[in-house]
Amino acid sequence: MRLGALEVKLQPRASLPGWKAALISVLAIVVALLLFSVLFVLARVSPLEAYREIISYAFFNRFGLPLSISRGIFLLLCTYAFIVPYQAGLWNIGMTGQLYLGSLAVYAVVLALGGKANPSAAYPAGLIIPLLMLAAMAAGAAYAGVAGFLKGKFNVNEIVVTMLMNFIAFWLVSYTIKEGGPFMGGSGEGEGFKLPAALNAPLVAGVPFTAFLALALAVLLTFMFAKTKVGYEIRAYGKSPAAARYAGISGLRIPVLVFLIGGALAGLAGYHYFAAVPGVYKIPTNYGYFGDLAFYGIICGLIALGHPLPAIPVALLFGGLSVGGRFAQGKLHMNFGLDYALLGVLMITLVAFQFFYRYQIVVTRLEREPADVRVLR
Amino acid sequence: MQHETINGFQRGAPVLELRGITKRFPGVLANDRIDLEMRAGEIHAILGENGAGKTTLMKILYGMLQPDEGEIYIRGQRVKFHSPQDAIALGIGMVHQNRTLVAAHTVLENIVLGHPRAGRVLNLKRAGEEVAALCERYGFKVDLKASVWQLSEGEKQVVEILKALYRGARILILDEPTSALAPSETEKLLASIQAMANDELAIVPFITHKLPIVLATSHRVTVLRGGRVTARLDTANANERILAREMVGREVIFRLERATVERGAPVLQVEGLSALSNRGYLALRNVSFTVHEGEIFGIAGVSGNGQHELAEVLAGLRPAVGGRVLLDGKDITNASTLERWRLGMGYIPAERNEVGSIGDFSLVENTAMNYYFDPQYARRGIVDYKAMRRLTEEIIAHYKVVTPGPDVRARNLSGGNLQKVILGRVLARRPRVIIANLPTQGLDVGATEFVQNQLIEAKKAGAAVLLISEDLDEVLALSDRIAPIYEGAFMGILPGGEAEREHVGAMIAGTLPKDLVV
């Protein structure tokens, strides 16, 4: 494209330093917020005031901030569940189903221990809570492992399998908590029974301990990909299954392994939100809302280019905006789903800006053509 | 009408001139004051090794790159290309090495696709007649109604040429025109190229290696090295030695010394091995042979005769449907690839970009492909990347790999340099048996010589080498014993030193020479 004496071109990038990727993401967020202002204006709300409400509640309010962190951590665990298979070139679209299975496993264990009939009994929390987490991770892993096995053994598309298994899990939860299901709560209003108070996850600085666990996992996963043998195998398989086979890496083991790890992390997300976040401690009626939120793990993973550490700020931002959006919607009397609309616009903009991960705009000054040169066009 | 810009050439008249073309990339002077003159009716070969600046020059000629300095003249008129469209409009056509055809469409649809005259409604009948006329004129035989995916590499090449001609090209740029072709296809293509030149087209083939083809077909040769023209001569005055010297910058020995090494114990024993192709038919039929220590066993054959399946079965990448494979007396027929690596097998795959390396990985990570499982380089599940890096640096130094460093991604290396890295990391394991599948395919003269010498060195060091090659001269020069393969079976096993080229040539085509006693 030519603008006067300047020529503007798109050129593929040879490489992308981390700080530039971060800059592009920040730019995308700014653009998304500008675009979304249009909706506020149409609803006769001042965009500045709306954003002030959203951000101050999400990140600077003593009620809002813990909520934002809990949601952000939930999203972060779902993001890991996406990232691990993604590094092996496989797409886990089933975090929703896997986290449902994880939370079902938690309450199955509690039920087996008599926690439903006797909610005020004293339990050895130091023993039972790790057991609940393990159950959640095992259930999520097993559920996702099906997709990994089908992929590795029969080359069945993992996107389709994980996606469809989400629906099975959704209705399975519905069956267990509604209309006389085994996990139905005492009120009979379509929610699960409450976790015995003795088994509520301990809080550290006002947030569930799982938040710190999730942050530590980012370091662990980064180390795994960068330094370990299994991390090498996963990345090699992700870049080129044919070359990985040549190097002696099993085409069955890697898909199964990454889905087991991914599913376990999604299962942990299920434990975190439905058994560790204050004020929840049960499978709520609106569990579908969190299942939908889990899909943003895909977006966070893509924005973070499949790396666990950069996923942390992205997931926390998304979690905070969903909390702040919901709050501002009520406060400003807006009549649409502000939280999801905002996340949606943010997502589209961030994905669109990924274009600049691969291309850059180059502006060059055109020389004046000598008079005898035949220039076409 | 489509030829109006360029018609009326006189044979021998200059049609295209480059003067002082210079192109710089960050850190590289890709083209350094290149002068070039093409004449009508001439086949003008541009020779050069990988990295000599051929690709850059070709892109400048086709308008894909703009030169930093220098001028382009077409029939004496100075021109400037901003994009390939400008070049096409002036009658320049390019036939790419990496085909740009749509596999699901027919030949005719591909030729017409994107043609400016095609308009919104295709007149395929008229186009078909015009293309058929072109085919007849230049001796191309291709079914216009066939889908492109059904075609051989040679036929796809023809379609690319027809596409350029149909768009009115009078100056044809051919990128490595024969690199993917079988010998019979090469002959046909060269005949058509001659016919086109006789019709006053200027043909500009860019060639890395295959000097005999240059000598047999071209009228003039320009040799590039390090971005400069090092020689410009009439083919009549050239020979292989001169061209190779100008290209590589030193004398190249074409006769490799066959090192005689005491043949040792059997290492690789193959008994009645059979395997299926990807399409499910029996591609390898009941093949038996033994490779000993200090021996190069060469398998000669035209592409698609089962040698690729043989290599994959031996490497554990394809299951055998019959027979067995022994490595140092141990049955490895059903062993995994990893076990074979551990037992001392080294495999150099034919597909160096897709299988032998990972383009997005650094050279260090690529080296790790054959070491990540080795206790010496991975302890307690942690890969010792520092040691991997040292090994990679050693390979780079020892094999003279041209690269800015060990952290460069593999996709940025030229074919020859990448092959050196692959060869280096496989040989550094000191394998008992080396399976080298087309180790020099697509490499330039210097890299080919290097790879061949490394295989000889490995043999001298006592390794058993299985060489699979489509280059008859390479098999003849290197092998201690030669097995010509045809339709999945050996036509015999000949002693290397005494095998006649004609005999082996006949056997890979499926005929047993009468005067041959096996």
Interface residues (C-beta under 8 A of the other chain):
Chain A: K227 T228 K229 V230 Y232 E233 R235 A236 K239 S240 A242 A243 R245 Y246 A247 G248 I249 S250 E369 D372 V373 R374 V375 L376 R377
Chain B: Q77 R78 V79 K80 F81 H82 D86 A89 A315 L317 S336 T337 L338 R340 W341 Y347 P349 E351 E354 V355 G356 S357 I358 G359 D360 F361 E365 A368 M369 N370 Y372 F373 A378 G381 I382 V383 Y385
